[in-house]
Amino acid sequence: MTAVLTIEQPAYFDRLAEVEAAHWWSRGMWRLGAHWLDAALRGCQGLAALDVGCGTGQTALRLACRPEVGSVVGLDPSAEALAHARRRHTFPLVRGSALDLPFNDSKFDVITCFDVLQHLPQDGDRRAVGELHRVLAPGGVALVRSNAQGWTSASPAVEGGYRLGDLVKLFEASGFTVRHATHANCLPALVQELRGRLARPGRGGPSSHPSGGGLKIQLPHPWVNRVMGGVATAEAVVAGRLSTRLPFGHSTMLLVSRRHD
Ligand SMILES: C[S@@+](CC[C@H](N)C(=O)[O-])C[C@H]1O[C@@H](n2cnc3c(N)ncnc32)[C@H](O)[C@@H]1O
């Protein structure tokens, strides 16, 4: 059985670096957000981008490939994560925390922050969202992804998971305008919900991540990866290009902007 890894373990980042570029989940999630960014950044050039909690650098790499983006900085508190990121690209990487971003006010035009908020200490999310607002330029946009809570009152609680409405309120309370908000990864969430309901008591219910019980982050069989990639692409079109809010899923995604002063 594959060991469950968590972000406290250096091996987590070794595994993440191995699989994330090709994993259906990582690619599908990026496609969804990329549809929103396509519309929000149309016509822009030379934008300064920041990836907060950059891990091994895959999102920063994807940001750097966007035609509107001129420069990218990655930030993460983990030395192991940054060591992986450093092997993959040459743009600036900063060791630091979302709770106290080491950047001047209004420095960035685009910020991404994926699966970081749920790892912060209690009330850290409020502080981190305030920091995102501070370093984002007026008119700039931030793309944020986080874990979601289960979608019915019978679903087991997901540690650190957000109700979509609560995440929206959190960003609005810091002064952001929420331009898009949706759940994502509907199908895996539905399958796990059903499995959880059918599981006999004591046999374990649904887990909180599409790759299985905990963060195993392994690449599935190629045909599973292809099929699930197709599902994730379809979901990205519905939620991303067509801006349809999906009612449940493993993740929450927001595109927010900072108002002009
Ligand atoms: C689940 S990983 C996600 C990594 C990457 N964003 C991605 O989507 O693959 C969570 C990341 O948040 C980082 N992290 C934890 N605490 C943080 C903090 N206070 N500020 C910024 N990043 C943090 C971890 O080091 C880790 O890289």
The ligand as a Gaussian input file, in Angstrom:
#p B3LYP/6-31G(d) Opt

LIG

0 1
 C       -0.549000      21.077000      -0.551000
 S        0.950000      21.946000      -0.858000
 C        0.522000      22.831000      -2.326000
 C        1.730000      23.235000      -3.106000
 C        1.414000      23.980000      -4.403000
 N        0.746000      25.239000      -4.152000
 C        0.575000      23.125000      -5.306000
 O       -0.530000      23.499000      -5.661000
 O        1.047000      22.044000      -5.666000
 C        0.891000      23.210000       0.376000
 C        2.037000      24.183000       0.275000
 O        1.814000      25.252000       1.192000
 C        3.062000      25.561000       1.756000
 N        2.837000      26.301000       3.005000
 C        2.609000      25.823000       4.246000
 N        2.523000      26.845000       5.134000
 C        2.685000      27.977000       4.426000
 C        2.709000      29.363000       4.760000
 N        2.567000      29.788000       6.025000
 N        2.914000      30.263000       3.759000
 C        3.061000      29.859000       2.479000
 N        3.053000      28.569000       2.108000
 C        2.872000      27.644000       3.062000
 C        3.733000      24.219000       1.935000
 O        5.125000      24.320000       2.164000
 C        3.382000      23.567000       0.623000
 O        4.306000      23.864000      -0.381000

